[in-house]
């Protein structure tokens, strides 16, 4: 009796694994009828026997089959076949097998079975195996090179280089990574013409030539668009290969676009990064497989499988690359060109400690700048404890709109545990010592200039801050990062908590005292200091004042969320502040709010507060709660809350006067002083206590928006999009981040003189803008839509000519949507009725206007003007809220009441529109809440 299909299939695989000799011709033909990957689709098997071309291809593949050893996966490939012949072949000719249990792992996450291009075929033909990992799946070098995006890494020695090449991940959570060094690129030729074709495609003239005859886009622009799209959307390797194959079928024959992902990726060179393996006992970086501290040798392969490694990216290379290619060097003049006032604080440069540092260091020199850095854990898998700890920084001297977008990744820790600060931060600190003392040179406008760089501010949450300072956490004695408040343990529920009651006089920590306590650990009172920290050696960094109170974690996710729990949690239903029974009433009021587009998240029900993000808590604190809680929360608790609302708003405004800073500090002191009286000592948490240090952060380093963690958290979320699957997660993130930086810098060159549609699409892909088909730019204003061309009526023409003081042509183009200074404005006639309101604005003189439309008018001299047609509110805004708590008078100046009636038409320049509002509409009036600034994004 003929053996069953399943037994024939198993026999076929064992034959491939056990013998180096090719199968007999009849056996090969018989096996070709059996798809080793599919036992159900019989129709596909019959096609193989009828297609002579496919059969011949399979016989040739089996003839060239080589086997590593009995535990390895057999890979069959014809190294001389052309790419086109393999593209027509159905199925995979090789089969992978687990030698221990016989399970098919052909389609597993660890290995790819498709043979899509010549280099991959050659790599499989030159198949070299390492020992099987814990899953029984063996590794081939060709697969590593394919999956590592042709990355390069600096290696300490040849042994480490070999271990990186042979390494594969053994766990399902991506503990390790796959890597190749530059030396393997030469072996990874995949055919005779691969290298020459790639070198030919890098030719500058070809990159600037049209993709095909008559195309709007050049070859170089097309390659940039495709790579940016692949990185941003997280396109897999197979997805990129498929996309290139589809384009090769669609495009004309004269197109030079690479048809394989291997040739495509060879056109890009990512930046440098270093790989470090550390001792699992003391976290000391290994040198030559040995730990100098433990005096013990380790197997780096095993350590990499366990996740004992991290990446560092040289900061000097990133800075030089960005300053020279992204025109950031010109933006460094913002420190000198921005408007200043000695009585106000409007940016980091106005801070007391920043000014002092300019006197004591080279920071005052032209082209020198400072950094704000951040590190925080980001979970990457919902089903495990693995997380990444990126080390990010941005340049403080750049304009705010550029500063938040220009992030530099200097390190990446990966694993189930928190990083060792002395190990992870050591390369960054050593590099900052060089940058602050020696500096680095770069080219600005064909001139060599020198920059000195200083890391002066650290923005992070309370957990990371205690790690970096190497002091006790906030739940221990002397756990405050800025003062010597001892705290105390009190009962709460069934346990005890550490609280910080208000004290009139508390000694402030200082950098000098912290260094002394670090040296005296174990010999006496150290006031919570656990030992030395490497950040103490960071040049010009104050180990106390260099850390700021982050508004995102302290206020939005801290105090505001704590207050909502007290107000709405049913466990406090007996307390006088409890208002949980009126949650539905509050929800109905919240639904009536219309925030502008500056607030990315629409208001949600208070019943879903457990899922609110930090930006939602910020909006609730500043805009929603002062209005919806006015008649709901008992008066003394409501007026106490207004102290926090007004103080936080003042500290987040674009420009803070010294008087406003004084009143904000007074309000915060009053809030903390009375918090224990109103809510009880068990609720005097650490977040409530550090509100007392909030004003000092603003006095030293500028408004809260300058260094809040929102921009860093946004970058962390972006990093999570740079990998797919669970394999090689840290390497994917690092290489994708550097690759995207390379794409942006290449775009500055290849996108010059590009077609407007091409340039717009590139900006859309790289910067994440919404793609818009019809855009018109006039004097810094961007109009959206087709526009309506019509004649100006008498009122409109009179208003326009009166504003411009010059006659204009009768014909004009009208729009309903415009963007100026990165803010979106809409007219009341905008057809899409949204839940947001971008029509109410405040003029520079303080009056409130409603936007009727936008117009592009042309004078008789040919000059174009972008104008805004508005109607002014008939009454001046009036204060809606003010309270008295003790001796403090609190006026909520950003919440105002206005009339619903507007006067006749008038014309403004868009530069006169200073601010937008959160709108709360009532029957006969309207409440508006002014945004503190237009610079901070969620």
RARA-V787639 format. One record per pair of residues at least 24 apart in sequence whose ideal C-beta (glycine too) atoms are under 8 Angstrom apart, sorted by sequence separation. I is the first residue (numbers start at 1). J is the second residue. D is the distance in Angstrom with one decimal. If there is no record, write none. Layout:
BEGIN
i = [I:I]
j = [J:J]
d = [D:D]
END
This chain:
BEGIN
i = [12:57:73:141:144:237:240:348:371:372:388:389:474:483:484:583:595:621:643:644:647:668:789:790:827:828:829:848:849:875:900:9:110:141:278:370:371:388:389:483:484:643:788:789:826:827:847:848:873:874:900:8:29:32:111:120:153:155:277:280:369:370:388:482:483:622:668:740:787:788:825:827:847:873:875:899:900:9:32:72:110:119:139:277:369:370:387:428:482:621:622:643:644:668:787:788:827:874:898:899:57:71:139:151:153:280:369:386:387:481:515:595:643:787:873:874:897:898:5:57:65:70:86:87:108:139:148:151:152:279:369:386:387:389:480:514:825:841:847:848:873:874:897:898:9:28:29:86:94:148:150:152:278:386:389:514:593:665:783:785:872:873:897:898:28:58:62:112:137:147:148:277:278:385:511:593:640:664:784:785:846:871:872:896:897:57:61:73:105:111:148:277:278:384:511:783:785:871:895:896:6:61:99:276:391:511:784:871:895:896:5:25:28:54:83:112:144:223:275:276:391:510:511:590:640:661:664:783:784:871:872:895:896:53:54:58:83:86:101:112:133:135:143:144:145:150:222:223:276:332:389:509:640:783:784:870:871:894:895:54:57:82:100:130:133:134:144:219:275:276:375:508:782:818:869:870:894:98:99:133:134:219:227:274:332:373:391:661:776:781:782:816:817:869:870:73:77:98:130:219:226:273:274:329:568:589:590:640:661:781:782:815:816:869:870:894:23:98:141:145:212:213:273:274:589:776:781:814:815:868:22:81:145:211:212:273:274:780:814:815:867:868:22:96:213:223:227:272:273:377:568:637:780:814:815:867:868:48:79:212:271:272:564:586:636:656:813:827:867:868:22:47:78:79:141:145:212:271:425:484:586:651:812:813:825:866:867:77:211:223:375:651:812:866:868:211:272:469:564:812:868:20:44:79:142:211:271:421:586:648:812:20:44:77:78:209:271:349:421:585:644:647:651:656:811:880:19:77:348:349:470:480:561:655:809:818:16:75:375:418:421:478:479:654:808:809:17:75:206:271:478:579:582:653:808:809:818:848:16:477:561:652:808:809:877:18:75:476:651:652:807:808:850:17:347:564:579:651:652:804:806:807:849:852:37:579:806:17:37:201:373:800:804:806:35:73:472:561:564:577:648:854:17:72:201:471:557:560:577:800:808:849:16:37:110:471:472:556:560:576:36:66:68:110:470:471:556:796:849:16:68:69:72:396:470:557:560:577:64:66:68:71:126:338:396:470:553:556:560:576:804:201:335:393:470:482:552:556:332:334:470:481:482:555:792:73:334:469:803:849:71:73:75:123:198:202:332:334:468:482:556:792:843:72:122:197:201:332:469:481:552:555:567:37:71:73:122:123:328:331:468:482:551:800:36:122:194:198:331:844:37:119:121:122:194:198:787:843:848:36:37:68:119:120:328:799:843:844:119:331:368:783:842:843:118:119:190:841:842:117:118:781:783:796:841:842:328:362:469:841:842:119:361:841:842:37:118:840:841:362:367:458:840:16:315:328:469:563:778:838:16:307:468:840:17:326:776:837:848:837:13:17:367:369:371:373:465:837:12:366:367:368:370:371:372:455:458:783:13:322:367:368:369:370:371:372:373:374:376:456:368:369:370:371:372:373:374:375:376:454:456:559:779:781:825:322:368:370:371:372:373:374:454:455:778:779:780:365:370:372:377:454:460:778:779:376:458:778:825:840:842:319:363:375:457:458:459:461:821:147:318:362:456:458:460:820:821:823:146:318:361:363:457:459:462:820:825:10:318:461:462:818:315:361:375:555:820:823:313:315:615:179:313:314:614:313:357:551:312:313:312:313:357:614:311:312:551:310:311:551:577:310:354:437:577:310:353:436:803:310:433:436:803:309:429:433:802:803:429:432:433:799:803:307:308:432:799:800:307:426:429:799:307:310:348:425:429:795:796:425:795:164:422:823:421:422:822:310:315:329:421:566:821:310:330:421:150:160:312:316:329:330:146:149:150:312:315:329:160:314:315:566:152:154:316:324:151:154:316:323:324:152:153:154:155:315:320:324:329:149:153:154:319:323:562:116:151:153:320:319:562:114:117:316:112:116:562:112:562:114:177:558:176:323:559:116:159:160:175:176:558:559:781:159:175:780:156:157:175:176:156:175:177:319:555:559:176:554:167:171:319:166:170:169:554:555:163:167:283:554:163:167:285:315:283:284:555:160:164:283:554:119:159:163:285:549:117:118:120:278:549:117:119:551:116:117:118:549:116:117:278:549:117:276:549:549:548:276:545:548:274:548:551:545:552:553:550:551:552:87:550:552:548:550:552:502:134:502:133:502:502:501:83:83:361:360:501:499:502:357:499:501:499:500:497:499:500:499:500:497:498:500:353:500:492:490:491:353:490:487:485:480:479:173:482:480:481:480:483:173:175:475:482:674:174:474:674:173:482:670:670:670:667:666:667:714:462:714:462:598:710:711:597:705:710:462:596:705:708:710:703:705:705:602:602:597:642:175:596:643:594:595:596:597:642:594:595:596:643:594:642:649:457:639:646:638:639:640:643:646:649:639:646:643:645:646:459:461:642:459:460:636:457:459:642:630:639:459:627:626:626:627:626:622:623:654:653:654:652:653:654:652:654:649:652:627:623:619:627:627:626:407:400:407:400:623:404:622:346:403:407:346:345:346:396:404:409:622:344:345:344:345:344:345:341:343:344:343:414:345:414:394:412:598:599:392:596:412:596:412:596:392:595:615:392:594:595:614:390:409:593:594:613:390:593:594:593:594:409:592:390:592:388:589:376:598:372:374:596:376:598:376:600:601:374:378:600:598:599:376:380:378:388:378:388:380:386:381:388:354:352:353:354:351:352:353:354:351:380:351:351:350:345:348:349:345:348:347:346:347:345:346:345:348:347:348:405:326:311:322:326:310:311:321:325:309:313:327:401:326:311:318:322:325:321:325:313:273:273:270:273:271:270:270:271:268:271:270:269:268:268:234:233:234:236:232:234:236:234:231:231:231:232:231:227:228:231:228:227:224:228:224:224:220:224:224:221:220:221:404:218:404:221:225:232:404:228:232:401:400:218:225:229:232:217:221:225:228:217:224:228:216:225:216:217:221:208:216:207:178:178:174:177:174:176:177:179:173:174:177:178:172:174:177:174:177:169:169:147:148:151:147:148:149:151:151:149:148:149:149:109:109:110:109]
j = [36:81:97:165:168:261:264:372:395:396:412:413:498:507:508:607:619:645:667:668:671:692:813:814:851:852:853:872:873:899:924:34:135:166:303:395:396:413:414:508:509:668:813:814:851:852:872:873:898:899:925:34:55:58:137:146:179:181:303:306:395:396:414:508:509:648:694:766:813:814:851:853:873:899:901:925:926:36:59:99:137:146:166:304:396:397:414:455:509:648:649:670:671:695:814:815:854:901:925:926:85:99:167:179:181:308:397:414:415:509:543:623:671:815:901:902:925:926:34:86:94:99:115:116:137:168:177:180:181:308:398:415:416:418:509:543:854:870:876:877:902:903:926:927:39:58:59:116:124:178:180:182:308:416:419:544:623:695:813:815:902:903:927:928:59:89:93:143:168:178:179:308:309:416:542:624:671:695:815:816:877:902:903:927:928:89:93:105:137:143:180:309:310:416:543:815:817:903:927:928:39:94:132:309:424:544:817:904:928:929:39:59:62:88:117:146:178:257:309:310:425:544:545:624:674:695:698:817:818:905:906:929:930:88:89:93:118:121:136:147:168:170:178:179:180:185:257:258:311:367:424:544:675:818:819:905:906:929:930:90:93:118:136:166:169:170:180:255:311:312:411:544:818:854:905:906:930:135:136:170:171:256:264:311:369:410:428:698:813:818:819:853:854:906:907:111:115:136:168:257:264:311:312:367:606:627:628:678:699:819:820:853:854:907:908:932:62:137:180:184:251:252:312:313:628:815:820:853:854:907:62:121:185:251:252:313:314:820:854:855:907:908:63:137:254:264:268:313:314:418:609:678:821:855:856:908:909:90:121:254:313:314:606:628:678:698:855:869:909:910:65:90:121:122:184:188:255:314:468:527:629:694:855:856:868:909:910:121:255:267:419:695:856:910:912:256:317:514:609:857:913:66:90:125:188:257:317:467:632:694:858:67:91:124:125:256:318:396:468:632:691:694:698:703:858:927:67:125:396:397:518:528:609:703:857:866:65:124:424:467:470:527:528:703:857:858:67:125:256:321:528:629:632:703:858:859:868:898:67:528:612:703:859:860:928:70:127:528:703:704:859:860:902:70:400:617:632:704:705:857:859:860:902:905:91:633:860:72:92:256:428:855:859:861:91:129:528:617:620:633:704:910:74:129:258:528:614:617:634:857:865:906:74:95:168:529:530:614:618:634:95:125:127:169:529:530:615:855:908:76:128:129:132:456:530:617:620:637:125:127:129:132:187:399:457:531:614:617:621:637:865:263:397:455:532:544:614:618:395:397:533:544:545:618:855:137:398:533:867:913:136:138:140:188:263:267:397:399:533:547:621:857:908:138:188:263:267:398:535:547:618:621:633:104:138:140:189:190:395:398:535:549:618:867:104:190:262:266:399:912:106:188:190:191:263:267:856:912:917:106:107:138:189:190:398:869:913:914:190:402:439:854:913:914:190:191:262:913:914:190:191:854:856:869:914:915:402:436:543:915:916:194:436:916:917:113:194:916:917:439:444:535:917:94:393:406:547:641:856:916:95:386:547:919:97:406:856:917:928:918:95:99:449:451:453:455:547:919:95:449:450:451:453:454:455:538:541:866:97:406:451:452:453:454:455:456:457:458:460:540:453:454:455:456:457:458:459:460:461:539:541:644:864:866:910:408:454:456:457:458:459:460:540:541:864:865:866:452:457:459:464:541:547:865:866:464:546:866:913:928:930:408:452:464:546:547:548:550:910:237:408:452:546:548:550:910:911:913:237:409:452:454:548:550:553:911:916:102:410:553:554:910:408:454:468:648:913:916:408:410:710:275:409:410:710:410:454:648:410:411:411:412:456:713:411:412:651:411:412:652:678:412:456:539:679:413:456:539:906:414:537:540:907:414:534:538:907:908:535:538:539:905:909:414:415:539:906:907:415:534:537:907:416:419:457:534:538:904:905:535:905:275:533:934:533:534:934:423:428:442:534:679:934:424:444:535:265:275:427:431:444:445:262:265:266:428:431:445:277:431:432:683:270:272:434:442:270:273:435:442:443:272:273:274:275:435:440:444:449:270:274:275:440:444:683:238:273:275:442:442:685:238:241:440:237:241:687:238:688:241:304:685:304:451:687:245:288:289:304:305:687:688:910:289:305:910:287:288:306:307:288:307:309:451:687:691:309:687:301:305:453:301:305:305:690:691:300:304:420:691:301:305:423:453:422:423:694:300:304:423:694:260:300:304:426:690:259:260:262:420:691:260:262:694:260:261:262:693:261:262:423:694:263:423:696:697:697:427:696:700:427:701:704:700:708:709:707:708:709:245:708:710:707:709:713:672:305:673:305:675:676:676:259:260:540:540:681:681:684:540:682:684:683:684:682:684:685:685:686:685:686:688:542:689:682:681:682:545:682:686:689:686:686:381:690:689:690:690:693:384:386:686:693:885:386:686:886:386:696:885:886:888:888:888:890:937:686:938:687:823:936:937:824:932:937:690:824:933:936:938:933:935:936:835:836:836:881:415:836:883:835:836:837:838:883:836:837:838:885:837:885:892:701:883:890:883:884:885:888:891:894:885:892:890:892:893:707:709:890:708:709:885:707:709:892:881:890:712:880:881:892:895:895:894:895:932:932:933:932:933:934:933:935:932:936:920:918:918:927:929:929:711:705:712:706:929:711:929:654:711:715:655:655:656:706:714:719:932:655:656:656:657:657:658:655:657:658:658:729:661:730:711:730:916:918:712:916:733:917:734:918:715:918:938:716:918:919:938:715:734:918:919:938:716:919:920:920:921:737:920:719:921:719:920:709:931:707:709:931:712:934:713:937:938:712:716:938:937:938:716:720:719:729:720:730:723:729:726:733:700:699:700:701:699:700:701:702:700:729:701:702:702:698:701:702:699:702:702:702:703:702:703:703:706:706:707:767:744:730:741:745:730:731:741:745:730:734:748:822:748:734:741:745:748:745:749:738:734:735:735:738:738:738:739:741:739:742:742:742:742:743:721:721:722:724:721:723:725:724:722:736:739:740:740:739:740:743:743:743:743:747:746:747:746:750:751:750:750:751:935:750:936:754:758:765:937:762:766:935:935:754:761:765:768:754:758:762:765:755:762:766:755:765:757:758:762:750:758:750:727:728:725:728:726:728:729:731:726:727:730:731:726:728:731:729:732:727:728:727:728:731:728:731:732:734:735:735:735:736:739:725:726:727:727]
d = [6.4:6.8:6.3:5.9:7.5:6.4:7.3:7.9:6.3:5.8:6.1:3.9:7.0:6.5:7.6:5.9:6.9:6.1:4.4:7.4:7.1:6.5:5.0:6.7:4.9:6.2:6.4:7.6:6.7:4.3:6.7:5.7:6.9:7.7:7.7:7.5:6.7:6.8:7.7:5.3:6.4:7.4:6.9:7.8:6.8:5.9:5.8:4.4:5.3:5.5:6.3:5.8:6.8:5.2:6.5:5.5:6.0:6.3:5.3:6.8:5.2:4.8:5.3:6.6:6.0:7.0:6.0:7.7:4.3:4.8:5.9:4.5:6.6:5.9:7.8:6.6:5.6:5.7:7.9:7.9:5.0:7.7:6.6:6.5:6.7:6.8:7.8:7.9:5.7:6.6:5.6:5.5:5.1:6.5:6.3:7.8:6.6:4.7:7.0:7.6:6.2:4.3:7.7:6.4:6.3:5.2:4.3:7.2:7.7:7.4:7.4:7.4:4.3:5.1:7.5:6.4:5.6:5.3:6.4:7.4:7.8:6.6:5.9:7.7:6.9:4.1:7.8:6.8:6.3:7.5:8.0:6.6:7.6:7.3:7.9:5.0:7.6:7.6:7.2:5.8:5.7:5.4:7.4:7.8:7.2:7.1:7.7:7.8:7.5:5.1:7.2:5.1:5.5:5.4:5.0:6.0:7.1:3.9:8.0:5.8:6.4:7.5:5.6:5.9:5.5:7.6:7.1:6.7:7.4:5.3:5.4:6.1:7.0:4.6:4.8:6.1:6.6:6.1:6.8:6.6:7.6:3.8:4.9:7.2:7.9:5.2:4.3:7.7:5.7:5.9:5.2:4.9:7.3:7.3:5.2:4.3:6.0:6.0:6.7:5.5:6.7:7.8:7.1:6.3:7.2:5.5:4.2:7.0:7.7:7.9:6.3:7.3:5.4:7.5:5.9:7.3:4.5:7.3:6.5:5.6:7.3:6.1:7.3:5.7:5.9:6.3:7.9:7.2:7.0:6.0:6.1:5.2:7.2:7.3:6.0:5.5:5.3:6.7:7.3:7.5:5.6:6.2:7.7:6.8:4.5:6.8:6.2:7.8:7.5:6.0:7.2:4.6:7.7:5.4:7.3:7.6:7.2:5.9:7.9:6.4:7.8:7.7:4.8:4.0:7.6:4.3:5.7:7.9:6.1:6.7:7.8:7.9:6.5:4.7:6.0:5.9:4.2:7.4:5.9:4.1:7.7:5.5:7.6:6.9:6.0:7.7:6.1:6.3:7.8:5.7:4.4:6.4:7.7:7.7:7.6:7.2:6.0:4.4:7.4:6.7:7.5:5.5:4.8:7.1:6.3:7.1:6.0:6.0:6.6:7.3:7.5:7.1:7.1:5.9:5.7:7.1:6.0:6.7:7.6:5.8:6.2:7.4:6.8:7.6:4.2:7.7:5.0:5.3:4.4:7.2:5.5:7.3:7.8:7.1:4.5:4.7:7.3:6.7:6.9:7.4:5.4:4.8:5.1:7.4:6.2:7.1:6.5:7.3:7.6:6.8:7.2:6.2:7.9:5.3:7.3:7.1:7.1:7.3:6.0:5.2:6.9:5.7:7.4:5.1:7.1:6.7:6.9:8.0:6.7:5.3:6.4:7.3:7.2:5.5:6.9:5.0:4.6:7.9:7.7:5.4:7.4:6.4:4.9:4.6:7.3:7.7:7.7:4.8:5.7:6.0:7.8:7.1:6.4:6.1:7.9:7.7:5.7:7.5:5.7:4.6:6.6:6.8:6.9:4.0:7.2:6.6:5.7:5.7:6.3:8.0:7.6:5.4:7.8:4.6:7.9:7.9:6.6:7.6:6.0:6.9:7.7:7.8:5.2:5.9:7.9:6.0:7.4:5.0:4.8:7.3:7.5:8.0:7.6:7.9:7.1:7.4:6.8:4.5:8.0:6.7:7.0:4.7:6.0:7.2:4.9:5.1:6.5:7.9:6.3:6.9:3.1:7.7:5.4:6.5:6.6:7.3:7.5:5.3:7.1:6.4:7.7:6.1:5.2:6.6:7.2:6.6:4.9:6.7:6.4:4.8:7.0:7.2:5.3:6.3:7.4:7.9:5.4:5.1:5.5:7.9:5.3:5.8:7.8:6.5:6.6:5.8:7.7:7.8:6.8:6.4:7.7:7.4:6.9:7.7:5.9:7.7:4.3:5.7:7.6:7.2:7.8:7.9:5.5:4.3:6.7:4.7:5.0:4.7:6.5:5.8:7.8:7.9:4.4:7.6:6.8:5.3:6.5:4.4:7.6:6.3:4.7:7.7:6.5:7.2:7.0:6.0:7.4:7.7:7.4:7.4:7.2:7.1:7.6:7.6:5.1:6.3:6.6:4.9:6.6:6.5:3.9:5.3:7.2:7.9:7.2:5.4:7.8:4.2:4.6:7.7:6.4:7.1:4.8:6.9:6.8:6.2:5.0:4.5:7.7:6.3:4.0:7.3:8.0:7.6:7.9:7.2:6.3:5.9:7.1:7.9:7.5:5.4:6.7:5.9:5.6:6.2:5.4:4.6:6.5:7.7:7.0:7.5:6.9:4.4:7.3:6.4:6.3:7.0:7.4:5.9:7.8:7.1:6.9:7.3:6.4:7.5:6.3:6.8:7.4:5.2:5.7:8.0:7.9:6.4:7.8:3.9:7.4:4.3:5.8:5.2:5.9:5.8:6.5:6.3:7.1:7.1:7.3:5.6:7.7:7.8:7.4:7.0:6.9:6.8:6.6:7.4:6.9:5.0:2.7:5.7:7.6:6.3:7.7:6.7:4.2:7.1:6.7:4.7:5.6:6.9:4.2:7.8:6.6:7.0:7.6:4.5:7.3:7.8:6.3:6.8:7.6:5.9:7.5:5.7:7.1:8.0:6.2:7.0:7.5:7.4:7.1:7.6:4.9:7.8:7.5:6.7:7.0:7.0:5.5:6.5:6.5:7.7:7.5:5.8:6.1:7.7:6.9:7.4:6.9:8.0:5.2:7.4:4.8:6.6:6.5:5.5:5.5:4.3:7.7:7.4:6.8:5.4:7.2:7.0:7.9:6.0:7.8:7.2:5.5:6.8:4.6:4.3:6.2:4.7:4.6:7.5:7.4:7.0:5.7:6.4:7.1:7.9:7.2:7.0:4.2:5.7:5.0:6.2:6.2:6.5:6.1:6.9:7.0:3.8:7.4:7.7:7.9:4.7:7.6:7.4:7.7:5.5:5.1:6.0:5.3:7.1:7.7:6.6:7.6:5.8:7.6:7.7:7.6:7.3:5.4:5.5:5.7:4.1:6.6:6.2:6.8:7.0:6.8:6.0:6.2:5.1:5.8:6.5:7.9:6.4:4.9:4.1:6.3:7.4:6.8:4.1:7.8:7.9:7.1:7.8:7.4:5.9:6.1:5.4:6.7:7.3:7.9:7.3:7.7:4.2:7.7:6.8:6.2:6.5:7.6:5.8:7.0:6.8:8.0:4.9:7.4:7.3:5.7:8.0:7.3:5.5:7.2:7.1:6.7:6.8:4.9:7.8:6.4:7.6:6.6:8.0:7.7:6.7:4.5:6.9:7.2:6.4:7.3:7.0:7.0:4.6:7.7:4.1:7.8:6.7:7.6:6.6:4.2:7.6:5.4:7.9:7.5:7.4:7.1:6.0:5.8:5.7:7.8:6.4:7.5:6.4:5.9:5.3:4.1:5.9:6.2:4.5:6.9:7.1:7.5:5.3:5.4:7.6:6.9:6.8:5.8:7.0:7.7:5.8:6.5:5.2:7.4:7.7:7.2:7.2:6.3:6.1:7.5:6.0:7.7:7.7:5.2:7.9:4.4:6.6:4.3:7.9:7.4:6.0:6.5:7.2:5.5:7.7:7.3:6.8:7.8:6.9:7.3:6.7:7.7:5.5:6.4:7.8:6.5:5.2:5.5:7.1:6.1:5.0:7.2:7.3:6.3:7.6:7.6:7.4:6.8:7.4:7.1:7.2:7.2:7.8:7.9:4.8:4.7:7.7:6.4:6.6:7.4:5.2:7.2:4.9:6.7:7.2:7.5:7.9:7.6:7.7:4.6:7.7:5.1:7.9:7.4:7.7:7.6:5.5:3.4:5.9:5.3:6.2:5.8:8.0:6.6:5.9:6.2:7.1:7.0:4.2:8.0:7.7:7.7:6.8:7.6:5.3:5.7:7.3:7.0:6.7:4.7:7.0:5.7:7.7:4.5:5.1:3.6:7.2:5.0:7.4:6.3:7.9:7.3:6.8:7.9:6.0:7.8:4.5:7.4:7.4:7.4:7.2:7.8:5.5:7.8:7.3:6.8:7.4:7.9:3.5:4.3:7.7:6.6:7.0:7.7:5.3:7.5:5.1:5.6:5.0:7.6:7.9:8.0:4.7:4.3:7.7:7.7:7.8:7.2:5.9:4.4:5.7:5.3:6.4:7.6:5.1:4.6:7.4:6.0:5.6:5.4:4.9:7.1:5.4:7.7:5.0:7.1:7.6:6.4:6.0:7.3:6.9:5.5:7.3:6.1:5.9:7.5:5.9:6.4:5.5:7.8:5.6:6.3:4.3:7.3:6.7:6.0:7.9:7.4:7.2:7.1:3.6:4.2:5.7:7.2:5.9:5.4:7.9:6.7:7.3:6.8:5.9:7.2:6.6:7.7:6.9:7.2:4.9:7.9:7.6:4.6:7.1:7.4:3.9:7.1:5.1:7.4:6.4:6.3:4.8:6.2:6.5:6.3:7.1:6.6:7.3:7.9:7.1:6.1:7.3:4.7:7.6:6.7:8.0:7.7:5.4:6.5:6.2:7.4:5.7:4.0:6.2:7.8:5.8:6.6:7.6:6.0:8.0:6.2:6.0:6.3:5.7:4.6:5.8:7.4:5.1:5.9:3.8:7.4:7.8:5.9:3.6:5.2:7.2:6.7:5.5:6.5:7.0:5.5:4.6:5.5:5.4:6.3:7.5:4.8:7.2:4.8:6.9:6.9:7.6:5.5:5.3:6.0:7.0:7.0:6.6:7.7:5.7:5.7:6.7:5.4:7.4:7.8:7.3:4.7:4.4:4.2:6.0:7.5:6.3:6.9:5.4:7.3:5.7:4.5:7.6:6.1:7.7:7.8:7.5:7.9:7.7:7.6:4.3:4.2:7.0:6.3:7.9:4.6:4.3:7.3:7.3:7.6:7.9:7.6:7.0:5.0:4.7:6.4:8.0:5.3:7.8:7.7:6.1:7.5:5.7:6.5:6.9:4.1:7.0:5.5:6.4:7.0:5.4:4.4:6.3:6.9:5.9:6.8:5.7:4.8:3.8:7.7:7.3:7.8:7.8:7.5:7.5:6.2:4.4:7.4:6.2:7.1:7.6:5.4:7.1:5.3:5.9:5.9:6.4:7.0:8.0:7.3:6.0:5.2:6.4:7.3:7.1:6.3:7.6:7.4:6.9:4.1:4.7:4.5:7.9:7.6:6.9:6.4:7.2:7.5:6.7:6.7:7.9:8.0:7.1:6.9:7.7:5.8:4.3:6.5:7.1:5.3:6.5:7.6:5.0:6.3:4.2:4.8:5.7:6.6:5.5:7.4:7.5:4.3:5.1:7.3:7.4:5.7:7.1:6.5:5.0:6.1:7.1:7.9:6.7:6.0:7.5:6.0:7.7:7.7:7.1:3.7:8.0:6.8:7.2:5.7:6.3:5.1:7.1:7.4:5.5:6.2:7.7:7.1:5.4:7.9:5.6:6.9:4.2:4.1:5.0:6.7:6.1:6.9:6.0:6.9:5.8:7.6:5.5:8.0:6.9:5.4:7.3:7.1:7.5:4.9:6.8:5.2:5.9:7.5:5.0:7.0:7.0:7.1:4.9:5.4:5.7:7.9:5.9:5.6:7.7:5.9:7.4:5.6:4.2:6.4:7.7:7.1:8.0:6.0:7.8:6.0:6.6:7.0:7.4:6.9:4.4:7.8:6.5:5.3:7.5:7.7:5.6:6.0:4.6:6.9:6.7:5.2:4.6:6.3:6.7:5.1:7.3:7.4:6.2:6.7:7.2:4.9:7.6:4.1:4.4:7.3:7.5:6.3:6.0:5.2:5.8:6.8:6.2:6.4:3.6:4.3:7.8:5.4:6.8:7.6:7.1:6.7:6.7:6.5:7.9:7.9:4.7:4.8:7.3:7.7:7.0:5.8:6.5:6.8:5.8]
END
